[in-house]
Amino acid sequence: MSEKYIDNIVDDIYGIITKRGNWPYSFNVDNKIKLLETIQAFYVKKDTRDGYARCAKIQSMVEILKLYDQVLTRKMHVKPSGSTDVSKN
């Protein structure tokens, strides 16, 4: 495969994920983070201004996904009074 072809594929995937927010249905948070970090490493190797701008956007997406994952993994406990205790157990 030519390098230009791979560049185009990664650019297309980047566009689909960042502009449209489309993810494969079967991707969980870990899969999303792994894919984003792989794309980020690809752009770092390219060492271009555009690549680093994309890395910054990817990094913010990774941070949001990690926060989202932390919220999902917390256990929600409802007290008899009806208040919600969001504590990690």
C-alpha positions in Angstrom: 0.0 0.0 0.0 1.3 3.4 -0.8 1.9 5.9 2.0 -0.4 8.4 0.4 -3.2 5.9 0.4 -2.7 5.2 4.1 -2.6 9.0 4.8 -6.0 9.4 3.0 -7.6 6.5 5.0 -6.4 8.0 8.3 -7.6 11.4 7.3 -11.0 9.9 6.3 -11.4 8.1 9.6 -10.3 11.3 11.5 -13.0 13.2 9.7 -15.7 10.7 10.3 -15.0 10.5 14.0 -14.4 14.2 14.7 -16.8 15.9 12.3 -19.7 13.5 12.3 -19.1 11.8 15.6 -19.8 8.4 14.1 -18.4 5.4 15.8 -18.8 1.7 15.1 -21.7 0.5 17.2 -19.5 -2.2 18.8 -16.8 0.2 20.0 -16.8 0.7 23.8 -14.9 3.6 25.4 -11.6 1.7 25.6 -11.8 0.9 21.8 -12.5 4.5 21.1 -9.5 5.7 23.2 -7.2 3.1 21.6 -8.2 4.2 18.1 -7.9 7.9 18.8 -4.4 7.3 20.4 -3.3 5.3 17.3 -4.5 8.1 15.0 -2.7 10.6 17.2 0.5 8.7 17.1 0.2 8.6 13.3 -0.1 12.4 13.1 2.8 12.9 15.5 5.0 10.8 13.2 4.0 13.0 10.3 5.4 16.0 12.2 3.3 18.7 10.4 1.4 21.7 11.7 -1.9 20.3 10.6 -1.1 17.0 12.2 -0.4 18.6 15.5 -3.6 20.6 15.3 -5.4 17.3 14.8 -3.5 15.8 17.7 -4.8 18.5 20.0 -8.4 17.9 19.0 -7.9 14.1 19.4 -6.4 14.7 22.9 -9.4 16.7 24.0 -11.6 13.9 22.7 -9.6 11.3 24.7 -9.9 13.3 27.8 -13.6 13.6 27.4 -13.9 9.9 26.9 -11.9 9.1 30.0 -14.1 11.4 32.1 -17.2 9.8 30.6 -15.8 6.4 31.4 -15.1 7.5 35.0 -18.7 8.6 35.4 -20.0 5.4 34.0 -17.9 3.2 36.2 -19.1 4.9 39.4 -21.8 3.2 41.3 -25.0 5.2 41.8 -26.6 4.6 45.2 -30.0 5.9 46.0 -30.7 6.6 49.7 -34.1 6.0 51.1 -34.6 9.8 51.3 -34.5 9.9 47.5 -31.1 11.7 47.3 -28.4 10.2 45.1 -25.0 9.3 46.5 -22.4 9.1 43.7 -19.5 7.5 45.5 -17.0 5.1 44.2 -17.0 1.7 45.9 
